[in-house]
């Protein structure tokens, strides 16, 4: 029987189009062999193999082309962004603050290693961050184990070069903070899954996720301003051995936060190094601010019309209200006009103004300044104030000079921005605004009151308790108000424990629509030094610190140093009434 006579096997009809060509080729091989034509047999077999490979290649090529052209996984479709991906964070000038950088997790598979003792001996010293207990458990396990994550490409290469069998790497997302502790609390951090936990990472989490791979997210801070502020705050905290020290710089017109510092500082790359430093005291801690609150009290009194800068108050005798006796640190021998109540930082005078206004009016203005609510910032850590439940005369008098109410430094900054922003309240923001964008706000005091308060701030920085700030930044028309408050601990004011602060605005001169900046410095329980003559109040600690900040950031912000113009006291000042 010849090969051509061999019957085809019976296959279902659907398979015949595949099997019939194969059997025809096989019959051709048989005929070539029967006719003793071996070369034809070899050619046919080579041709057959070549045809199979060609068909396979064309099939794979067609599949690849289909995937590339029709799968939708092109670069314009960002649905392919990895889970947990986040957009880069930058400062207002485009300087990179936070980014997703390639990192790797390290794994060990016992089935691929025959010498675990060598792995223990070599890997442990090469990777000190790896827990010895975790390594030992992995070496004794019977399946692949995770050892450590967050390895940089350089660390991965170094471990890979050890040539240890059983070790492997797997890419994993990790957020990197390129400036380390610079603006650490403000920037915040994310969890392992790329979800914002604190700071801007939490406040802008939705935007940062949505813009992953598309655009950067610029913050309002200026890295140069931030670095100067943070440096001076750290120096002050260290020099005065304070528990904490904070600082904030804002653009008065736009409400943009240009710098925010909380010392001890915090590195979001290493969140476990000092958990206590994770707290942003600017936003999360409330303080009785002391005499800086007189800015609010005087703005209330002047704007409501119950007093002007020359209204005279009895400051020669302590103010007795029930069991409370209010005194001044320096006893005045004469009654003082309101502007001198401010420059002498008289508690008696401020308390009398508050009582003259009455509790309802005082509370209405304080609420309009935002002091009865958490500061309306994007930052979720913004804490609510501690406000009195009832407005007795004692409470009204105490609130007037910054006691009996506790607020965050962020609330102080937001309220004072309103007073110096032509009287318009706008929330502070950590978002960079478009050039020329001025947020709409609500009026809380008149333009005239705003101008008067700027002048009073300048008076105090040249003739009053804020001279330390003006001396540290001559030529920038600095205005400011000191604050020193006893700390309330367990319901009682602790002897020798205080909060010292200074609120500054510059430049105070120029038209009301001129560009201005606000600086607030606070030290929690500062200690006196030899240079301060044994004192650690706002005038000796926070005021010079604010002045040094202004001296460093004014050129960055485009504020020009001008010739120093002597400040003259108001002509109708009373001197011996």
C-alpha positions as CSV (number, residue, x, y, z in Angstrom):
1,X,0.0,0.0,0.0
2,X,1.5,3.4,-1.0
3,X,1.4,6.4,1.4
4,X,-1.3,7.9,-0.8
5,X,-3.6,5.0,-0.1
6,X,-3.4,5.5,3.7
7,X,-6.9,6.6,4.8
8,X,-7.2,9.8,6.8
9,X,-8.4,9.4,10.4
10,X,-11.9,10.4,11.1
11,X,-12.0,13.8,12.8
12,X,-15.0,16.0,13.5
13,X,-15.7,18.4,10.6
14,X,-14.4,21.4,12.7
15,X,-10.9,19.9,12.9
16,X,-10.6,18.9,9.3
17,X,-9.2,22.3,8.1
18,X,-6.3,21.8,10.6
19,X,-5.7,18.0,10.3
20,X,-6.0,17.6,6.5
21,X,-3.0,19.8,5.6
22,X,-0.9,18.0,8.1
23,X,-1.8,14.6,6.8
24,X,-1.2,15.7,3.2
25,X,2.3,16.9,4.2
26,X,3.0,13.6,5.9
27,X,1.9,11.7,2.8
28,X,4.3,13.8,0.8
29,X,7.1,12.7,3.2
30,X,6.1,9.1,2.7
31,X,6.1,9.4,-1.1
32,X,9.6,11.0,-1.1
33,X,10.9,8.2,1.1
34,X,9.3,5.4,-1.0
35,X,10.8,6.9,-4.2
36,X,14.2,7.1,-2.6
37,X,14.3,10.9,-2.7
38,X,15.8,11.7,0.7
39,X,16.7,15.3,-0.2
40,X,13.1,16.1,-1.0
41,X,12.1,14.6,2.4
42,X,14.5,16.8,4.2
43,X,13.4,19.9,2.3
44,X,9.8,19.2,3.0
45,X,10.5,18.8,6.7
46,X,12.5,22.1,6.9
47,X,9.8,23.9,5.1
48,X,7.2,22.5,7.4
49,X,9.1,23.6,10.6
50,X,9.7,27.0,9.0
51,X,6.0,27.4,8.2
52,X,5.0,26.6,11.8
53,X,7.5,29.2,13.3
54,X,6.3,31.8,10.8
55,X,2.7,31.2,11.7
56,X,3.5,31.5,15.4
57,X,5.5,34.7,14.9
58,X,2.7,36.3,12.9
59,X,0.1,35.3,15.6
60,X,2.2,36.9,18.4
61,X,2.8,40.0,16.3
62,X,-0.8,40.4,15.5
63,X,-1.7,40.0,19.3
64,X,0.9,42.6,20.3
65,X,-0.3,45.1,17.7
66,X,-3.9,44.6,18.8
67,X,-2.9,45.2,22.4
68,X,-0.9,48.3,21.6
69,X,-3.5,49.9,19.3
70,X,-6.8,48.9,21.0
71,X,-6.2,48.2,24.7
72,X,-6.4,51.9,25.8
73,X,-3.2,51.6,27.8
74,X,-1.5,54.5,26.2
75,X,0.3,57.3,27.9
76,X,-2.6,59.6,27.5
77,X,-4.8,57.3,29.6
78,X,-3.6,57.7,33.2
79,X,-6.0,55.1,34.5
80,X,-2.9,52.9,34.4
81,X,-1.2,54.9,37.2
82,X,-0.1,52.5,40.0
83,X,-2.3,52.3,43.1
84,X,-1.3,54.8,45.7
85,X,0.4,57.1,43.2
86,X,0.6,60.7,44.2
87,X,1.5,63.9,42.4
88,X,4.7,65.8,43.3
89,X,4.4,68.6,45.8
90,X,6.4,71.7,45.2
91,X,6.8,75.1,46.8
92,X,5.4,78.2,45.1
93,X,8.5,78.5,43.0
94,X,8.5,74.9,41.7
95,X,11.1,73.6,44.2
96,X,10.4,69.9,44.7
97,X,9.2,69.0,48.2
98,X,7.7,65.5,48.0
99,X,7.6,62.9,45.2
100,X,7.0,59.2,44.6
101,X,10.5,57.7,44.0
102,X,11.3,54.0,43.1
103,X,11.9,51.8,46.1
104,X,12.0,48.1,46.6
105,X,11.0,45.5,49.1
106,X,13.5,42.7,49.9
107,X,12.3,39.0,50.1
108,X,13.9,35.7,51.1
109,X,13.0,32.3,49.7
110,X,14.5,29.4,51.7
111,X,13.9,27.0,48.8
112,X,16.5,28.9,46.7
113,X,19.2,29.0,49.4
114,X,21.3,26.2,50.8
115,X,23.4,28.2,53.3
116,X,21.1,30.3,55.6
117,X,24.1,30.9,58.0
118,X,25.9,32.8,55.2
119,X,22.8,35.0,54.7
120,X,22.7,35.8,58.4
121,X,26.4,36.5,58.5
122,X,26.5,38.8,55.4
123,X,23.1,40.4,55.2
124,X,22.8,41.6,58.8
125,X,25.8,43.9,58.8
126,X,25.1,45.1,55.3
127,X,21.5,46.1,56.2
128,X,21.5,47.4,59.8
129,X,17.9,48.6,59.5
130,X,16.8,45.0,59.1
131,X,15.5,43.5,62.4
132,X,17.5,40.6,63.6
133,X,14.4,38.8,64.8
134,X,12.7,39.2,61.5
135,X,15.7,37.9,59.6
136,X,16.0,34.8,61.9
137,X,12.3,34.0,61.5
138,X,12.6,34.3,57.7
139,X,15.7,32.0,57.6
140,X,13.7,29.3,59.5
141,X,10.5,29.6,57.5
142,X,9.4,27.2,54.9
143,X,8.2,29.7,52.3
144,X,9.1,33.1,50.8
145,X,9.3,35.9,53.5
146,X,9.2,39.7,53.4
147,X,12.3,41.1,55.1
148,X,12.3,44.9,54.7
149,X,10.9,47.6,52.5
150,X,11.7,51.1,51.3
151,X,15.1,50.3,49.8
152,X,16.4,52.9,47.4
153,X,17.8,51.8,44.0
154,X,21.3,52.3,45.4
155,X,20.6,50.1,48.4
156,X,19.0,47.5,46.2
157,X,22.1,47.3,44.0
158,X,24.4,47.1,47.0
159,X,22.4,44.1,48.4
160,X,22.2,42.5,45.0
161,X,26.0,42.7,44.6
162,X,26.4,40.5,47.7
163,X,25.3,37.6,45.5
164,X,23.3,35.8,48.2
165,X,21.0,33.1,46.8
166,X,17.3,33.3,47.8
167,X,17.1,37.1,47.9
168,X,14.8,38.9,45.5
169,X,13.3,42.4,45.2
170,X,9.9,43.7,44.3
171,X,9.1,47.3,43.4
172,X,6.9,49.1,45.9
173,X,5.7,52.8,46.1
174,X,7.2,55.1,48.6
175,X,6.8,58.8,49.2
176,X,10.1,60.7,49.6
177,X,10.4,64.1,51.2
178,X,13.4,65.7,49.5
179,X,13.8,68.6,52.0
180,X,13.9,66.3,55.1
181,X,12.7,68.2,58.2
182,X,12.2,71.5,56.3
183,X,8.5,72.3,56.5
184,X,8.0,68.7,57.8
185,X,4.9,69.2,59.8
186,X,3.3,71.4,57.2
187,X,3.9,68.9,54.4
188,X,2.9,65.9,56.5
189,X,3.2,62.3,55.4
190,X,1.3,59.3,54.0
191,X,0.8,55.7,55.0
192,X,2.1,52.6,53.2
193,X,-0.8,52.7,50.8
194,X,-0.2,56.3,49.7
195,X,-3.0,57.8,51.7
196,X,-2.4,61.2,53.3
197,X,-2.1,61.1,57.1
198,X,-1.2,64.7,58.1
199,X,-0.3,68.2,56.9
200,X,-0.7,69.1,53.2
201,X,-0.6,65.4,52.3
202,X,-3.9,64.9,54.2
203,X,-5.4,68.4,53.5
204,X,-5.0,68.1,49.7
205,X,-5.1,64.3,49.5
206,X,-7.9,64.2,46.8
207,X,-6.1,66.7,44.6
208,X,-2.7,65.0,45.0
209,X,-4.2,61.6,44.0
210,X,-6.1,63.0,41.1
211,X,-3.1,64.8,39.7
212,X,-0.7,61.8,39.9
213,X,1.2,61.6,36.7
214,X,-0.6,64.7,35.3
215,X,0.7,67.7,37.2
216,X,2.5,68.9,40.3
217,X,0.6,70.4,43.2
218,X,2.2,73.7,44.3
219,X,2.0,74.8,47.9
220,X,1.9,78.4,49.0
221,X,5.2,78.3,51.0
222,X,8.4,79.8,49.7
223,X,11.2,77.4,50.5
224,X,13.6,80.3,51.1
225,X,11.3,82.0,53.6
226,X,10.6,78.6,55.2
227,X,14.3,77.9,55.7
228,X,15.0,81.3,57.2
229,X,11.9,81.1,59.5
230,X,12.7,77.5,60.6
231,X,16.3,78.3,61.3
232,X,15.5,81.3,63.5
233,X,12.7,79.4,65.4
234,X,15.1,76.5,66.1
235,X,17.8,78.9,67.3
236,X,15.4,80.7,69.6
237,X,14.0,77.4,71.0
238,X,17.5,76.1,71.7
239,X,18.8,79.4,73.1
240,X,16.0,79.8,75.5
241,X,15.6,76.1,76.2
242,X,11.9,76.2,75.4
243,X,9.6,73.3,75.4
244,X,8.4,74.2,71.9
245,X,8.8,77.1,69.5
246,X,6.7,78.1,66.5
247,X,6.6,80.6,63.7
248,X,4.4,81.5,60.8
249,X,4.8,84.0,57.9
250,X,1.8,85.0,55.8
251,X,1.0,87.3,52.9
252,X,-1.5,89.7,54.4
253,X,-3.2,90.5,51.1
254,X,-3.7,86.9,49.8
255,X,-3.8,84.9,53.0
256,X,-1.1,82.6,51.6
257,X,1.1,80.9,54.2
258,X,4.7,81.5,53.1
259,X,6.3,79.7,55.9
260,X,5.3,77.6,59.0
261,X,7.7,76.1,61.6
262,X,7.2,74.0,64.7
263,X,10.2,73.1,66.7
264,X,11.4,70.5,67.6
265,X,11.3,69.8,63.9
266,X,10.1,66.6,62.2
267,X,11.4,64.6,59.3
268,X,8.5,62.8,57.4
269,X,11.1,60.4,56.0
270,X,11.5,59.0,59.5
271,X,8.2,59.4,61.3
272,X,9.2,57.2,64.2
273,X,12.4,59.0,65.2
274,X,10.6,61.5,67.5
275,X,6.8,61.0,67.7
276,X,6.4,64.1,69.8
277,X,7.8,66.2,67.0
278,X,5.0,65.1,64.7
279,X,2.7,67.6,66.3
280,X,2.4,70.9,64.4
281,X,1.9,73.3,67.3
282,X,1.0,76.2,64.9
283,X,-2.3,74.4,64.1
284,X,-2.8,71.8,66.8
285,X,-2.0,73.4,70.2
286,X,-4.0,76.1,71.9
287,X,-2.3,78.7,74.1
288,X,-3.5,81.6,76.3
289,X,-1.6,84.2,74.1
290,X,-1.3,87.1,76.6
291,X,-0.9,90.7,75.5
292,X,-0.8,90.1,71.7
293,X,-4.6,89.9,72.2
294,X,-4.6,93.6,72.9
295,X,-4.4,94.0,69.2
296,X,-7.9,92.5,68.9
297,X,-9.2,94.4,72.0
298,X,-8.0,97.8,70.7
299,X,-9.3,97.1,67.2
300,X,-12.7,96.3,68.8
301,X,-12.7,99.5,70.9
302,X,-11.6,101.8,68.2
303,X,-13.8,100.3,65.4
304,X,-16.9,100.3,67.6
305,X,-16.4,104.0,68.5
306,X,-16.3,103.6,72.2
307,X,-12.7,104.9,72.3
308,X,-10.0,106.5,70.2
309,X,-6.2,106.5,70.6
310,X,-6.3,109.5,73.0
311,X,-9.1,108.2,75.3
312,X,-7.6,108.2,78.8
313,X,-7.9,105.2,81.1
314,X,-7.1,104.9,84.8
315,X,-3.9,102.8,85.0
316,X,-2.5,104.0,88.3
317,X,-4.4,101.7,90.5
318,X,-5.1,97.9,90.2
319,X,-8.4,96.9,88.9
320,X,-10.4,94.9,91.5
321,X,-13.2,92.7,90.2
322,X,-14.5,90.4,92.9
323,X,-11.6,88.3,94.1
324,X,-9.5,89.1,91.1
325,X,-7.0,92.0,91.1
326,X,-5.5,93.0,87.8
327,X,-2.1,94.7,87.9
328,X,0.5,95.8,85.4
329,X,4.1,94.5,85.4
330,X,5.3,98.1,85.6
331,X,3.1,100.4,87.7
332,X,2.1,103.6,86.0
333,X,2.3,106.9,87.9
334,X,-0.1,108.6,85.5
335,X,-3.3,107.6,83.7
336,X,-2.6,106.6,80.1
337,X,-4.2,107.4,76.8
338,X,-5.2,104.3,74.7
339,X,-2.1,104.5,72.5
340,X,0.1,104.3,75.6
341,X,-2.0,101.5,77.0
342,X,-0.8,99.7,73.9
343,X,2.8,100.7,74.0
344,X,3.1,100.1,77.8
345,X,1.1,96.9,77.4
346,X,-1.1,97.8,80.3
347,X,-3.4,95.0,81.4
348,X,-5.4,97.4,83.5
349,X,-6.0,99.7,80.6
350,X,-7.0,96.8,78.2
351,X,-9.3,95.3,80.9
352,X,-11.0,98.7,81.4
353,X,-11.5,99.0,77.7
354,X,-13.1,95.5,77.5
355,X,-15.4,96.3,80.4
356,X,-16.4,99.6,78.8
357,X,-17.3,97.7,75.6
358,X,-19.2,95.0,77.4
359,X,-19.1,91.3,77.1
360,X,-21.6,91.1,74.2
361,X,-19.7,93.5,72.0
362,X,-16.3,92.0,72.9
363,X,-17.6,88.5,72.0
364,X,-19.1,89.7,68.7
365,X,-15.9,91.2,67.5
366,X,-13.8,88.2,68.7
367,X,-16.1,85.9,66.8
368,X,-15.7,88.1,63.7
369,X,-11.9,87.8,64.0
370,X,-12.4,84.0,64.0
371,X,-11.3,83.5,67.6
372,X,-14.3,81.4,68.6
373,X,-13.7,78.7,65.9
374,X,-10.9,76.6,64.5
375,X,-9.0,78.6,62.0
376,X,-10.6,77.9,58.6
377,X,-7.5,76.5,56.8
378,X,-7.2,73.4,54.6
379,X,-5.1,71.8,57.4
380,X,-7.2,69.2,59.2
381,X,-5.2,69.6,62.4
382,X,-6.6,73.1,63.0
383,X,-7.8,72.9,66.6
384,X,-10.8,74.5,68.2
385,X,-10.2,77.2,70.8
386,X,-11.1,76.9,74.5
387,X,-13.5,79.8,75.1
388,X,-15.4,80.7,78.3
389,X,-18.9,79.4,78.8
390,X,-20.0,82.6,80.5
391,X,-19.0,86.2,80.1
392,X,-18.7,87.5,83.6
393,X,-16.9,90.8,84.3
394,X,-13.8,88.8,85.4
395,X,-13.8,86.8,82.1
396,X,-14.3,89.9,80.0
397,X,-11.5,91.7,81.7
398,X,-9.1,88.7,81.4
399,X,-10.0,88.1,77.7
400,X,-9.2,91.7,77.0
401,X,-5.5,91.1,77.7
402,X,-5.2,87.5,76.4
403,X,-6.2,85.3,79.3
404,X,-9.3,83.1,79.9
405,X,-9.3,82.1,76.2
406,X,-6.9,79.7,74.5
407,X,-6.4,79.7,70.7
408,X,-4.0,78.3,68.2
409,X,-1.2,80.5,66.7
410,X,-2.9,79.9,63.3
411,X,-6.1,81.5,64.7
412,X,-4.0,84.5,65.9
413,X,-2.4,84.9,62.5
414,X,-5.7,84.6,60.7
415,X,-7.4,87.2,62.9
416,X,-4.6,89.7,62.8
417,X,-4.2,89.4,59.0
418,X,-7.8,90.7,58.8
419,X,-7.0,93.7,60.9
420,X,-4.0,94.6,58.8
421,X,-5.6,93.6,55.5
422,X,-7.6,96.8,55.3
423,X,-10.1,95.2,57.7
424,X,-11.0,92.3,55.5
425,X,-11.0,88.7,56.9
426,X,-9.9,85.9,54.6
427,X,-8.9,82.4,55.6
428,X,-5.2,81.5,55.4
429,X,-4.3,78.9,52.8
430,X,-1.5,76.5,52.0
431,X,-2.4,76.5,48.3
432,X,-0.5,78.7,45.9
433,X,-2.9,81.2,44.3
434,X,-2.7,82.4,40.8
435,X,-0.7,85.7,40.2
436,X,-2.9,88.6,41.0
437,X,-5.6,86.5,42.6
438,X,-7.0,88.2,45.8
439,X,-9.6,86.0,47.6
440,X,-12.9,87.6,48.6
441,X,-13.4,88.1,52.3
442,X,-15.7,89.7,54.7
443,X,-15.2,93.1,56.4
444,X,-14.6,92.9,60.2
445,X,-13.3,96.4,60.9
446,X,-13.2,99.6,58.8
447,X,-10.3,100.8,56.6
448,X,-9.7,103.6,59.1
449,X,-9.4,101.2,62.0
450,X,-7.0,99.1,60.0
451,X,-4.9,102.1,59.3
452,X,-4.9,103.1,63.0
453,X,-3.9,99.6,64.1
454,X,-0.9,99.6,61.6
455,X,0.2,103.0,63.1
456,X,-0.2,101.6,66.7
457,X,1.9,98.6,65.8
458,X,4.6,100.8,64.4
459,X,4.5,103.0,67.5
460,X,4.9,100.0,69.7
461,X,7.9,98.7,67.7
462,X,9.7,102.0,68.1
463,X,8.5,103.5,71.4
464,X,7.1,100.5,73.3
465,X,7.7,96.9,74.1
466,X,8.4,95.8,70.5
467,X,11.7,97.7,70.1
468,X,13.7,94.5,69.9
469,X,12.1,93.6,66.6
470,X,12.6,97.0,64.9
471,X,16.2,97.0,66.1
472,X,16.9,93.7,64.4
473,X,15.3,94.7,61.1
474,X,16.0,98.5,60.6
475,X,14.6,100.2,57.6
476,X,11.6,97.8,57.0
477,X,9.0,99.8,59.0
478,X,8.3,96.9,61.3
479,X,5.3,97.1,63.6
480,X,4.6,94.6,66.4
481,X,3.0,93.6,69.7
482,X,4.6,91.5,72.5
483,X,2.8,88.9,74.5
484,X,3.6,87.2,77.8
485,X,1.1,84.9,79.5
486,X,1.3,82.7,82.5
487,X,0.6,79.1,81.7
488,X,-2.5,77.6,83.1
489,X,-1.7,74.0,84.4
490,X,-4.5,72.0,86.0
491,X,-6.7,75.0,86.3
492,X,-4.1,77.2,88.0
493,X,-1.5,79.7,86.7
494,X,1.9,78.2,87.3
495,X,4.6,80.5,88.8
496,X,7.6,80.9,86.5
497,X,6.0,79.2,83.5
498,X,5.0,81.4,80.6
499,X,4.3,81.6,76.9
500,X,6.1,84.5,75.2
501,X,5.1,85.7,71.8
502,X,5.4,88.5,69.3
503,X,3.1,89.5,66.4
504,X,4.7,91.6,63.7
505,X,3.6,93.2,60.5
506,X,5.8,94.9,57.8
507,X,6.0,97.3,56.2
508,X,3.4,99.4,58.1
509,X,3.8,102.5,56.0
510,X,2.5,103.1,52.5
511,X,-1.0,103.0,51.1
512,X,-3.6,100.5,52.5
513,X,-3.4,98.4,49.3
514,X,0.4,98.0,49.6
515,X,1.9,94.5,49.9
516,X,2.3,93.5,53.6
517,X,3.5,90.4,55.5
518,X,2.7,89.1,58.9
519,X,5.1,87.2,61.2
520,X,4.2,85.5,64.5
521,X,6.7,83.9,66.9
522,X,5.8,82.0,70.1
523,X,8.0,80.3,72.6
524,X,6.5,77.8,75.1
525,X,8.2,78.1,78.5
526,X,11.4,80.0,77.5
527,X,14.1,80.5,80.1
528,X,16.1,83.6,80.6
529,X,19.7,83.9,79.5
530,X,22.6,86.2,80.5
531,X,21.9,88.4,77.5
532,X,18.2,89.0,78.5
533,X,19.1,90.2,82.0
534,X,17.2,87.4,83.7
535,X,13.9,88.0,81.7
536,X,12.2,85.7,79.3
537,X,9.1,87.7,78.2
538,X,8.0,88.4,74.7
539,X,10.1,91.6,74.5
540,X,13.4,89.7,75.3
541,X,12.7,86.4,73.4
542,X,10.1,86.4,70.6
543,X,10.5,90.1,69.5
544,X,14.2,89.9,68.5
545,X,13.5,86.5,66.8
546,X,10.8,88.0,64.7
547,X,13.1,90.9,63.8
548,X,15.8,88.5,62.6
549,X,13.2,86.6,60.5
550,X,12.1,89.9,58.9
551,X,15.7,90.9,58.3
552,X,16.3,87.7,56.3
553,X,13.0,87.3,54.4
554,X,12.3,91.0,53.4
555,X,14.8,90.9,50.5
556,X,13.4,87.6,49.3
557,X,9.9,89.1,49.3
558,X,10.9,92.2,47.5
559,X,10.6,94.6,50.4
560,X,13.2,97.3,50.1
561,X,15.0,98.8,53.0
562,X,14.2,102.5,53.4
563,X,15.8,105.2,55.4
564,X,14.7,105.1,59.0
565,X,12.1,107.8,59.7
566,X,11.8,108.8,63.4
567,X,8.4,107.9,64.8
568,X,6.6,110.8,66.7
569,X,4.1,110.2,69.4
570,X,0.5,111.4,68.8
571,X,0.3,115.1,69.6
572,X,-2.6,114.9,72.0
573,X,-1.0,112.3,74.3
574,X,-1.8,112.8,77.9
575,X,1.3,112.6,80.2
576,X,0.2,113.4,83.7
577,X,-3.5,112.9,84.0
